[in-house]
């Protein structure tokens, strides 16, 4: 995918960023924390997140309300497959206007689904390690290798392969879709409930 740059009136530029992601079901997050400590990964913090996904014709668009990093609008494009996959994304910080923007986007585009999770975040070299407790889904480990302009996809695959081995993740535990799609797959009526609630505005409860 070619780089996309958007120039806003205040001269800020949004650039399409890239990472490589691997996600797996992981029942024992305490064990995952011990592995992070053994590897010497830096603990960034614990984040409570509410993600609201909106209906778009391509890619995915979500509003993330985060207790750790603030609120942001995120657009991303990623294949669905149960192996390391490249994600191309843009992030725009929106500071304190999340509730208003959520309401606006829900009315303009339609609210697809909402999900909330607690994310324990570690950093290991160029890889973000997420230990996730997702409401109504369970516990997961996610690796995000952040690709720089000079990084190769193969280098990211190599590093994620090592982490997969360190965490003893088997192919049968890998997840091929986003949490939002997995939530709909496991709870088919969840999307309908969210869309029915749209007219009154999505819940502010995390």
SULDAKA-V249696 format. One record per backbone hydrogen bond with DSSP energy under -1.0 kcal/mol. NH is the residue of the N-H (numbers start at 1). CO is the residue of the C=O. If there is no record, write none. Layout:
# SULDAKA-V249696
{{NH/CO} {NH/CO}}
This chain:
# SULDAKA-V249696
{{6/14} {8/12} {11/8} {14/6} {16/4} {17/89} {19/87} {20/145} {21/85} {22/143} {24/141} {25/173} {26/139} {32/28} {33/29} {34/30} {35/31} {36/32} {37/33} {38/34} {39/35} {41/36} {42/123} {44/121} {45/121} {47/119} {49/117} {50/65} {51/115} {52/63} {53/113} {54/61} {55/110} {60/76} {62/74} {63/52} {64/72} {65/50} {66/70} {67/48} {72/64} {73/92} {74/62} {75/90} {76/60} {77/88} {83/81} {85/21} {87/19} {88/77} {89/17} {90/75} {92/73} {94/71} {97/94} {101/97} {102/98} {103/99} {104/100} {105/101} {106/102} {107/103} {108/104} {109/105} {110/105} {112/53} {113/53} {115/51} {117/49} {118/133} {119/47} {120/131} {121/45} {122/129} {123/42} {124/127} {127/124} {128/144} {129/122} {130/142} {131/120} {132/140} {133/118} {134/138} {135/116} {137/134} {138/134} {140/132} {141/24} {142/130} {143/22} {144/128} {145/20} {146/126} {147/18} {156/152} {157/153} {158/154} {159/155} {160/156} {161/157} {162/158} {163/159} {164/160} {165/161} {166/162} {167/163} {168/165} {169/164} {173/170} {174/171} {175/23} {182/178} {183/179} {184/180} {185/181} {186/182} {187/183} {190/187} {193/189} {194/190} {195/191} {196/192} {197/193} {200/197} {201/198}}
